[in-house]
Amino acid sequence: MKALILAAGRGERMRPLTDHTPKPLLLVRGKPMIEWHLEALARGGVREVVINTAWLEERFPAALGDGARWGLKIHYSMEGRDHGGALDIGGGVAKARPLLGDAFWVVSGDIHAPDFMFDPAVAAGFERSDRLAHLWLVPNPPYHPQGDFGIDANGLAVRDTDQRLTWASFGLYRAELFDGIAAGTAAPLLPQLLKGIAQGKVSAARYLGRWDNVGTPEQLAALSTDP
């Protein structure tokens, strides 16, 4: 199974650091944030990774090359070059879709989750299922107390609940979920997920490992000094 790493955003809250360096290339504990994902994907048996880019996108091939050092083949989906800017998550997936196949991992390049396993057995089970997406959820951080989705007794994602958790920014997706988005158009992910949830075809699970959404220079500094 292939994977898409989302790396096209501007990272406004991380300025001035992101004025000259794309957010996923900022260093966390001595290496770029995105490199943690590349290593984990390689450990999970992924061999091809697509990275979508827009802001300072020429920096990614220069920093990461073709992926050979991790045993990967990296493809770049250049939204800035081809469309003038980032296409949001839904649009980014739609543009990269020809490179991804029927089912694939998606992970945001600006989260730090060193304990997460891109488990090939979980991926294979998803591929055999009729699910359109499988999401991992984390306890709500202080800046997002309302959460995003809950999990019902059957392991399906739901919105109509007062026990919501926060989308962890990684999951498994089926290409069919993005059928309504024309390649090259900007589109968010949430409307597509809500359609899948209404069909009972989006499952979810809790992730209890270390997880940080690295949003500000202060958060980055704290993360880099934590034991």
C-alpha positions as CSV (number, residue, x, y, z in Angstrom):
1,M,0.0,0.0,0.0
2,K,1.2,3.5,-0.8
3,A,1.0,6.6,1.3
4,L,0.4,10.4,0.9
5,I,2.1,12.8,3.2
6,L,0.4,16.2,3.3
7,A,3.0,18.9,3.2
8,A,1.5,21.7,1.1
9,G,0.5,24.2,3.8
10,R,2.0,27.6,4.5
11,G,2.2,27.1,8.3
12,E,1.2,30.6,9.2
13,R,1.2,30.1,13.0
14,M,4.8,28.8,12.7
15,R,6.1,32.1,11.3
16,P,8.8,33.4,11.1
17,L,10.3,29.9,11.0
18,T,8.2,28.9,7.9
19,D,9.1,32.1,6.0
20,H,12.1,30.2,4.7
21,T,11.5,26.6,5.6
22,P,8.4,24.5,4.9
23,K,6.9,23.4,8.2
24,P,7.4,19.6,7.7
25,L,11.1,20.3,7.1
26,L,11.5,22.0,10.5
27,L,13.7,19.9,12.8
28,V,12.3,17.9,15.7
29,R,14.9,16.1,17.8
30,G,17.5,16.5,15.2
31,K,15.6,15.6,12.0
32,P,12.8,17.0,9.9
33,M,9.3,16.3,11.1
34,I,8.5,14.6,7.8
35,E,11.5,12.2,8.2
36,W,9.8,10.6,11.2
37,H,6.9,9.7,9.0
38,L,9.2,8.4,6.2
39,E,11.0,6.1,8.6
40,A,7.8,4.8,10.1
41,L,6.2,4.2,6.7
42,A,9.3,2.2,5.6
43,R,9.1,0.1,8.8
44,G,5.4,-0.6,8.0
45,G,6.3,-2.0,4.6
46,V,5.3,1.0,2.5
47,R,7.5,1.4,-0.5
48,E,6.0,4.3,-2.4
49,V,5.2,7.7,-0.9
50,V,3.6,10.7,-2.5
51,I,4.3,14.1,-0.9
52,N,2.1,17.0,-1.9
53,T,3.7,20.4,-1.9
54,A,2.9,24.1,-2.5
55,W,4.7,26.5,-0.2
56,L,8.5,26.5,-0.9
57,E,7.9,23.2,-2.6
58,E,11.3,23.2,-4.3
59,R,12.8,22.6,-0.9
60,F,11.3,19.1,-0.6
61,P,13.1,17.3,-3.4
62,A,16.3,19.1,-2.4
63,A,16.0,17.8,1.2
64,L,14.5,14.3,0.6
65,G,15.5,13.3,-2.9
66,D,14.0,10.2,-4.3
67,G,13.5,8.5,-1.0
68,A,16.2,5.8,-1.6
69,R,17.9,6.5,1.8
70,W,14.8,5.1,3.5
71,G,14.1,2.3,1.0
72,L,11.3,4.3,-0.5
73,K,10.3,5.8,-3.8
74,I,9.1,9.4,-3.4
75,H,6.8,11.1,-5.8
76,Y,6.0,14.8,-5.6
77,S,2.5,16.2,-6.3
78,M,3.4,19.8,-6.9
79,E,0.2,21.9,-6.3
80,G,2.1,25.2,-6.3
81,R,3.7,24.6,-9.7
82,D,0.6,23.1,-11.3
83,H,-2.2,25.1,-9.7
84,G,-0.7,28.2,-8.0
85,G,-1.1,27.1,-4.4
86,A,-2.3,24.5,-1.9
87,L,-5.5,22.6,-2.7
88,D,-6.5,21.7,0.9
89,I,-6.7,18.1,2.0
90,G,-9.5,16.8,-0.3
91,G,-8.1,18.6,-3.3
92,G,-4.6,17.4,-2.5
93,V,-5.7,13.8,-2.4
94,A,-7.7,14.2,-5.6
95,K,-4.7,15.6,-7.4
96,A,-2.4,12.8,-6.1
97,R,-5.0,10.1,-6.6
98,P,-3.4,8.7,-9.9
99,L,-0.2,8.0,-7.9
100,L,-1.9,6.2,-5.0
101,G,-4.0,3.3,-6.1
102,D,-7.4,2.2,-4.7
103,A,-6.5,2.3,-0.9
104,F,-3.7,4.3,0.8
105,W,-2.4,5.9,3.9
106,V,-2.7,9.6,4.5
107,V,-0.7,11.5,7.2
108,S,-0.1,15.2,7.8
109,G,3.5,16.2,7.6
110,D,3.3,18.5,10.6
111,I,2.3,16.1,13.3
112,H,4.7,14.2,15.5
113,A,3.5,10.7,16.5
114,P,6.7,8.6,16.9
115,D,4.8,5.7,18.4
116,F,2.3,5.3,15.6
117,M,2.6,2.1,13.5
118,F,1.6,2.0,9.9
119,D,0.6,-1.6,10.4
120,P,0.4,-3.6,7.2
121,A,-2.1,-6.0,8.8
122,V,-4.5,-3.2,9.5
123,A,-4.0,-1.8,6.0
124,A,-4.7,-5.2,4.5
125,G,-7.9,-5.6,6.6
126,F,-9.0,-2.1,5.5
127,E,-8.3,-3.0,1.8
128,R,-10.5,-6.1,2.1
129,S,-13.4,-4.2,3.8
130,D,-16.1,-2.0,2.3
131,R,-14.9,1.0,4.3
132,L,-14.2,4.3,2.6
133,A,-12.0,5.5,5.5
134,H,-10.5,4.5,8.8
135,L,-9.5,7.3,11.1
136,W,-7.4,7.4,14.3
137,L,-8.6,9.8,17.0
138,V,-6.8,11.3,20.0
139,P,-7.9,12.9,23.2
140,N,-9.0,16.5,22.6
141,P,-6.1,18.9,23.0
142,P,-6.7,22.2,24.9
143,Y,-7.0,24.2,21.6
144,H,-9.7,21.9,20.2
145,P,-11.9,20.9,23.1
146,Q,-15.0,20.2,21.0
147,G,-13.3,17.4,19.1
148,D,-14.2,16.1,15.6
149,F,-15.7,12.6,15.7
150,G,-16.9,9.9,18.2
151,I,-16.8,6.1,17.9
152,D,-20.0,4.1,18.2
153,A,-20.4,0.6,19.6
154,N,-19.7,-0.9,16.1
155,G,-16.4,1.0,15.7
156,L,-17.9,3.5,13.2
157,A,-17.1,7.2,13.3
158,V,-20.0,9.4,14.3
159,R,-20.5,13.1,14.5
160,D,-23.7,13.2,16.5
161,T,-22.3,12.6,20.0
162,D,-21.1,14.6,22.9
163,Q,-18.1,12.3,23.3
164,R,-16.0,13.5,20.4
165,L,-12.3,13.0,20.0
166,T,-9.9,14.8,17.7
167,W,-8.8,13.5,14.3
168,A,-5.2,12.6,14.6
169,S,-4.4,13.6,11.0
170,F,-3.6,10.0,9.9
171,G,-5.8,7.4,8.5
172,L,-6.6,4.9,5.7
173,Y,-8.7,6.0,2.7
174,R,-10.2,4.6,-0.4
175,A,-10.0,6.5,-3.6
176,E,-13.7,6.3,-4.1
177,L,-14.2,8.7,-1.2
178,F,-12.8,11.5,-3.4
179,D,-14.9,10.8,-6.5
180,G,-16.7,14.2,-6.2
181,I,-13.5,16.3,-6.4
182,A,-12.1,17.2,-9.8
183,A,-8.3,17.0,-9.9
184,G,-6.8,20.4,-9.6
185,T,-9.6,22.0,-7.6
186,A,-9.3,23.1,-3.9
187,A,-11.6,21.1,-1.6
188,P,-11.6,20.2,2.2
189,L,-11.7,16.7,3.5
190,L,-14.6,17.0,5.9
191,P,-17.5,17.0,3.4
192,Q,-16.2,13.7,1.9
193,L,-15.9,12.2,5.4
194,L,-19.4,13.2,6.3
195,K,-20.8,11.5,3.2
196,G,-18.9,8.3,4.2
197,I,-20.1,8.6,7.8
198,A,-23.7,8.9,6.6
199,Q,-23.3,5.7,4.6
200,G,-21.8,3.9,7.7
201,K,-18.5,3.3,5.9
202,V,-16.0,5.3,8.0
203,S,-14.5,3.4,11.0
204,A,-12.4,4.9,13.7
205,A,-10.1,3.9,16.5
206,R,-8.4,5.6,19.5
207,Y,-4.7,6.3,19.3
208,L,-3.1,6.6,22.7
209,G,0.6,7.0,21.8
210,R,2.6,10.2,21.8
211,W,0.9,12.8,19.6
212,D,1.7,16.4,19.0
213,N,0.3,18.8,16.5
214,V,3.2,21.1,16.1
215,G,1.6,24.5,15.5
216,T,3.8,27.3,16.9
217,P,7.5,28.0,17.4
218,E,7.0,27.6,21.1
219,Q,5.4,24.1,20.7
220,L,8.3,23.1,18.4
221,A,10.9,24.3,20.9
222,A,9.2,22.4,23.8
223,L,8.9,19.3,21.7
224,S,12.6,19.4,20.8
225,T,13.6,19.6,24.5
226,D,11.2,17.1,26.0
227,P,12.8,13.8,27.1
